[in-house]
Amino acid sequence: MKRSRNEMDMVRAAVLAERDSVIRLYRAGWSIARLNRAHDHPGEQWMAAQLDKWHEPRGVAAGRSGGYRPRRVAGSSPSAA
């Protein structure tokens, strides 16, 4: 069953209210998928966008291999990334 816009807004508002906890879990090694499941499925892409807005580098939490790779912004050159 598909959620209403109000239901999704409420789930996402709860994530925003728990920002410090979400960041702490992400830094402890939780994946975006795991965070999404634990917070009543606000959407993995939405969760990733929030981490970007909160300036949390991707791929370095809890020593993840590969290190941080800056996200390319549409219209930017690879050297600008």
N, C-alpha and C positions, 0 to 999 in steps of 0.2 A: 504494500500500500504506500502510495506516495504521500510525503508530508506536505502540509500546507506551508505557505510562505511564513505565517506567524510561528508555526512550530519550529521551522528551521532558524528563524531569527532568534527564538528563545534559546535554542541549543547553542548557537554561535555566541550569543550574549553571555552565556554561562562560561564558555571558553575564554572570552575576553576578560571576564571577571576573575578568572583563575590564571591570569597571565603568568604570574611568578611561578606557580606550581607547574604549569605547562613547560615553561623554560627550564625549570629545575629537572623535570623528568627527561626532557630532550637532551640536556647536557649530561644526564646520567646514562644515556645510551638508548633511550626509547626511540623507536622509529616513528616517522610521521604516521604510518599506517597504524601502529599500536596506539599512538596518541588519539588518532581519529576514532578507533574502536572504544577506547576508554572514556571518551567524552561524547558518547551518544551520536557518533557519526555526523559531524558538521561538514565533512567532505575533506578528502586528503588534499586536493588542490587548494582549497580555502585555508586549511591548516598550514600548508607550506607557505602560502602567501602571507599569513599572519607572522610566521617565523621570519620571513623576509622583512616585513614591516617593523618587526621588533629588532631587526639587525642581528639576528642569530645566524652565524655562518653555518652553511650546510655541509655535512660530511665530516665534521671534526669532533662531534660530540663523543665523549668517552673513547677517544683515540681511534675512531673509525679510520680504516685504511683509505688511502687515496687522497686525503687532505681536502682542503677547500678549493672548489673550482667556482669562480664567480659566474653568476648567471649572465648569459648574454641577453642584452636588451635588443628588441627588434629595431633595426635601423642603425645599430652601432657596429663599428668595425671590430674585428677580433682583438686588435691591439688595445682598444679602449676598455676591454673587459677585465 
